[in-house]
């Protein structure tokens, strides 16, 4: 059984962002973090990974934590079964909205390269510059006619020199009525998914299907794209290395990723398992 929180509510669902929250810069996950999530599973509670990663980049996570559970991928565009390693649901930007989004982005941010990220493919225009997260895949260049004619789970834009924060400040007002625009601190990257889609939207639906409320949900994050999820969850935590906007918005801050901050919180609420130094 899990221990109740100070509010008297027992966590029935634990959701966490991955990169920067429980996954280190080199792609590794600590043994302490893996053991902490095993406690959640062994206690009969649910856990969900909520990430900006596309499904194609989830194999290392399944390998680290075990092939079970659910992942919210591409910031809510995909629901991914970790056991079968398959996409079970998808919400995409429709082609007409996608074309208008592209038109407005190019007008608002000249020089921006654009790409569509599918579950297993990445299709870019001639300006799109592949980044470190694209090292696992070849960017296909189908040309303008083939880029915007099918639903797009996620649109990404990379600029030669503007930062993610600068790109978001330019893109958000231009796209507010069309898509959900955000960044997850990718290098010179801004991202967009269908209007209303987010980690929070997907997590809320996952919880509702299992009769779990926001008050019974614990969530962890580090970047602006985590803010809707952290605002919805009744037990939100930022890690100490989080983006300033997250630290400003979230009252409860645990230790940093390198200090296993997420694992430490989980251990308090899910006691048991091997003794781990505090």
C-alpha positions as CSV (number, residue, x, y, z in Angstrom):
1,X,0.0,0.0,0.0
2,X,1.1,3.6,-0.6
3,X,1.5,6.1,2.1
4,X,-0.9,9.0,2.0
5,X,0.4,12.5,1.3
6,X,0.1,15.4,3.6
7,X,-3.3,16.3,2.1
8,X,-4.5,12.8,3.0
9,X,-4.8,11.7,-0.7
10,X,-3.1,8.5,-1.7
11,X,-1.3,8.7,-5.1
12,X,-2.9,6.3,-7.6
13,X,-1.1,7.6,-10.6
14,X,2.5,8.8,-11.1
15,X,3.4,10.7,-14.3
16,X,6.8,12.0,-15.2
17,X,8.6,13.7,-18.0
18,X,11.7,11.9,-19.2
19,X,14.6,14.0,-20.5
20,X,15.9,16.4,-17.9
21,X,13.6,15.0,-15.2
22,X,14.5,11.3,-14.9
23,X,16.8,10.7,-18.0
24,X,20.2,12.3,-17.9
25,X,21.9,14.2,-20.7
26,X,23.8,11.1,-21.7
27,X,20.6,9.1,-22.0
28,X,21.0,7.0,-18.9
29,X,18.6,6.4,-16.0
30,X,19.8,5.8,-12.5
31,X,19.2,2.4,-10.8
32,X,17.6,4.3,-7.9
33,X,15.0,5.8,-10.3
34,X,14.3,2.5,-11.9
35,X,13.8,0.9,-8.5
36,X,11.5,3.8,-7.4
37,X,9.1,3.2,-10.3
38,X,9.2,-0.5,-9.6
39,X,7.7,0.4,-6.2
40,X,4.9,2.3,-7.9
41,X,4.1,-0.8,-10.0
42,X,4.4,-3.2,-7.1
43,X,2.0,-1.1,-5.1
44,X,-0.7,-1.5,-7.7
45,X,-0.6,2.2,-8.8
46,X,-0.3,3.4,-12.4
47,X,2.6,5.2,-13.9
48,X,2.9,7.0,-17.2
49,X,5.9,8.5,-19.0
50,X,4.9,11.8,-20.5
51,X,7.5,13.0,-23.0
52,X,8.2,15.1,-26.1
53,X,10.0,12.1,-27.6
54,X,8.4,10.4,-30.6
55,X,7.5,6.7,-30.3
56,X,10.6,5.8,-32.3
57,X,12.8,7.0,-29.4
58,X,11.1,5.0,-26.7
59,X,13.0,1.7,-27.0
60,X,15.8,2.8,-24.6
61,X,13.2,3.8,-22.0
62,X,11.5,0.4,-22.3
63,X,14.8,-1.3,-22.0
64,X,15.7,0.7,-18.9
65,X,12.4,0.6,-17.0
66,X,11.0,-2.7,-18.4
67,X,8.6,-3.3,-21.2
68,X,5.4,-2.4,-19.4
69,X,3.2,0.7,-18.8
70,X,2.1,3.5,-21.0
71,X,3.9,6.5,-22.5
72,X,2.4,9.8,-23.7
73,X,4.7,10.7,-26.7
74,X,5.3,13.8,-28.8
75,X,3.8,15.9,-26.0
76,X,0.4,14.2,-26.2
77,X,0.1,13.4,-29.9
78,X,0.6,9.7,-29.4
79,X,-0.4,7.2,-26.7
80,X,2.2,4.4,-26.8
81,X,2.0,0.9,-25.2
82,X,5.5,0.2,-23.7
83,X,4.8,-3.6,-23.5
84,X,3.9,-4.1,-27.2
85,X,5.9,-1.1,-28.3
86,X,3.1,0.1,-30.5
87,X,1.1,3.3,-30.9
88,X,-2.4,2.8,-29.6
89,X,-3.8,6.3,-30.3
90,X,-2.8,9.4,-32.3
91,X,-4.1,13.0,-32.5
92,X,-2.7,15.0,-35.4
93,X,-2.9,18.4,-37.0
94,X,-5.2,18.2,-40.0
95,X,-3.7,19.1,-43.4
96,X,-5.6,22.3,-43.9
97,X,-4.6,23.6,-40.4
98,X,-1.1,22.4,-41.0
99,X,-0.7,24.4,-44.2
100,X,-2.0,27.6,-42.6
101,X,0.3,27.0,-39.6
102,X,3.3,26.6,-41.9
103,X,2.3,29.8,-43.8
104,X,2.1,31.8,-40.6
105,X,5.3,30.4,-39.1
106,X,7.3,31.3,-42.2
107,X,5.9,34.8,-42.1
108,X,6.6,35.3,-38.4
109,X,10.0,33.7,-38.3
110,X,12.0,34.0,-41.6
111,X,14.7,31.4,-42.0
112,X,12.9,28.8,-39.9
113,X,13.3,25.2,-41.2
114,X,10.2,23.0,-40.7
115,X,9.7,19.2,-40.4
116,X,6.8,16.9,-39.6
117,X,7.5,14.2,-37.0
118,X,5.6,11.0,-37.4
119,X,5.8,7.9,-35.1
120,X,8.7,6.4,-37.0
121,X,9.7,9.0,-39.7
122,X,10.8,12.7,-40.0
123,X,10.0,14.7,-43.1
124,X,11.7,18.1,-43.5
125,X,11.7,21.0,-45.9
126,X,14.9,22.2,-47.5
127,X,15.7,24.5,-44.6
128,X,15.2,22.1,-41.8
129,X,18.5,21.4,-40.0
130,X,18.7,18.0,-38.3
131,X,19.6,18.2,-34.6
132,X,21.0,15.9,-32.1
133,X,17.6,14.3,-31.5
134,X,17.5,13.4,-35.2
135,X,20.7,11.3,-35.2
136,X,18.7,8.0,-35.1
137,X,16.9,8.7,-38.4
138,X,17.4,10.0,-41.9
139,X,15.4,13.1,-42.5
140,X,13.3,12.6,-45.7
141,X,12.9,15.5,-48.0
142,X,9.7,14.9,-50.0
143,X,9.4,18.5,-51.3
144,X,6.7,21.1,-50.5
145,X,3.9,19.1,-52.3
146,X,4.4,16.1,-50.2
147,X,5.1,17.7,-46.8
148,X,1.8,19.2,-45.8
149,X,-0.8,16.9,-47.5
150,X,-1.3,14.4,-44.6
151,X,-2.2,14.7,-40.9
152,X,0.9,15.8,-38.9
153,X,1.2,14.4,-35.3
154,X,3.9,17.1,-34.6
155,X,5.4,20.0,-36.4
156,X,8.9,21.1,-35.5
157,X,10.8,24.2,-36.5
158,X,14.5,24.9,-36.1
159,X,16.2,28.3,-36.6
160,X,19.8,29.0,-37.4
161,X,20.4,31.1,-34.3
162,X,17.2,32.0,-32.3
163,X,16.8,30.2,-29.0
164,X,13.8,28.1,-28.1
165,X,12.5,30.8,-25.8
166,X,12.8,33.4,-28.6
167,X,11.1,31.2,-31.1
168,X,8.2,30.5,-28.8
169,X,7.7,34.2,-28.1
170,X,7.4,34.8,-31.9
171,X,5.4,31.7,-32.7
172,X,2.8,31.6,-29.9
173,X,0.9,34.8,-30.8
174,X,0.9,33.9,-34.5
175,X,-0.5,30.4,-33.9
176,X,-2.7,30.7,-30.8
177,X,-6.0,29.9,-32.7
178,X,-4.5,27.1,-34.8
179,X,-2.3,24.7,-32.8
180,X,-0.7,24.2,-29.4
181,X,2.8,25.7,-29.7
182,X,5.5,25.1,-27.1
183,X,9.1,24.2,-26.6
184,X,10.9,21.5,-24.6
185,X,14.2,23.2,-24.7
186,X,15.4,21.6,-27.9
187,X,18.3,23.5,-29.4
188,X,16.8,26.4,-31.5
189,X,13.6,24.4,-31.7
190,X,9.9,25.3,-31.5
191,X,7.2,22.6,-31.6
192,X,3.5,22.4,-32.4
193,X,0.7,19.8,-32.0
194,X,-3.0,19.9,-32.6
195,X,-5.0,22.5,-30.7
196,X,-6.0,21.4,-27.3
197,X,-3.5,18.5,-27.3
198,X,-0.9,18.4,-24.5
199,X,0.6,16.0,-21.9
200,X,-2.2,17.2,-19.6
201,X,-4.9,16.4,-22.1
202,X,-3.6,12.9,-22.7
203,X,-2.9,12.2,-19.0
204,X,-6.4,13.5,-18.0
205,X,-8.0,11.0,-20.4
206,X,-5.8,8.2,-19.2
207,X,-6.7,8.9,-15.6
208,X,-10.4,9.2,-16.3
209,X,-10.5,5.8,-18.1
210,X,-9.2,4.3,-14.9
211,X,-11.4,6.3,-12.4
212,X,-8.4,8.3,-11.2
213,X,-8.8,12.0,-10.3
214,X,-6.3,14.9,-10.6
215,X,-6.1,14.9,-6.8
216,X,-4.8,11.3,-6.9
217,X,-2.2,12.1,-9.5
218,X,1.5,12.9,-8.8
219,X,3.5,14.5,-11.7
220,X,7.1,15.6,-12.3
221,X,8.5,17.9,-15.0
222,X,11.2,20.4,-15.9
223,X,10.2,22.3,-19.0
224,X,7.5,24.7,-20.2
225,X,5.7,21.9,-22.1
226,X,5.2,20.2,-18.7
227,X,3.3,23.1,-17.2
228,X,-0.2,22.1,-18.2
229,X,0.4,18.6,-16.8
230,X,1.8,20.0,-13.6
231,X,-1.1,22.5,-13.3
232,X,-3.6,19.6,-13.7
233,X,-2.1,17.1,-11.3
234,X,-3.0,17.4,-7.6
235,X,0.6,16.6,-6.5
236,X,3.0,18.5,-8.9
237,X,6.7,18.6,-8.5
238,X,9.5,20.4,-10.4
239,X,13.0,19.2,-10.3
240,X,15.6,21.7,-9.1
241,X,17.2,21.9,-12.6
242,X,13.9,22.9,-14.2
243,X,13.4,25.9,-16.6
244,X,12.8,29.1,-14.6
245,X,9.2,29.3,-15.7
246,X,8.5,25.9,-14.2
247,X,10.3,26.8,-10.9
248,X,8.2,29.9,-10.7
249,X,4.9,28.1,-11.3
250,X,5.3,25.0,-9.2
251,X,5.3,25.3,-5.4
252,X,6.9,21.9,-4.7
253,X,10.5,21.5,-5.9
254,X,12.5,18.3,-5.4
255,X,16.2,17.8,-5.8
256,X,17.8,17.8,-9.3
257,X,17.9,15.1,-11.9
258,X,21.5,14.3,-11.0
259,X,20.4,14.0,-7.3
260,X,17.6,11.5,-8.1
261,X,15.0,14.1,-7.0
262,X,12.0,12.2,-8.5
263,X,13.1,8.9,-7.0
264,X,13.3,10.6,-3.5
265,X,9.7,11.8,-3.7
266,X,8.4,8.5,-4.9
267,X,10.3,6.6,-2.1
268,X,8.5,8.8,0.5
269,X,5.1,7.9,-0.8
270,X,5.8,4.3,-1.8
271,X,7.9,2.9,1.1
272,X,9.4,-0.5,0.8
273,X,11.9,-2.2,-1.4
274,X,15.7,-2.2,-0.8
275,X,17.1,0.3,1.6
276,X,18.4,3.3,-0.4
277,X,20.4,6.2,1.2
278,X,18.4,9.4,1.6
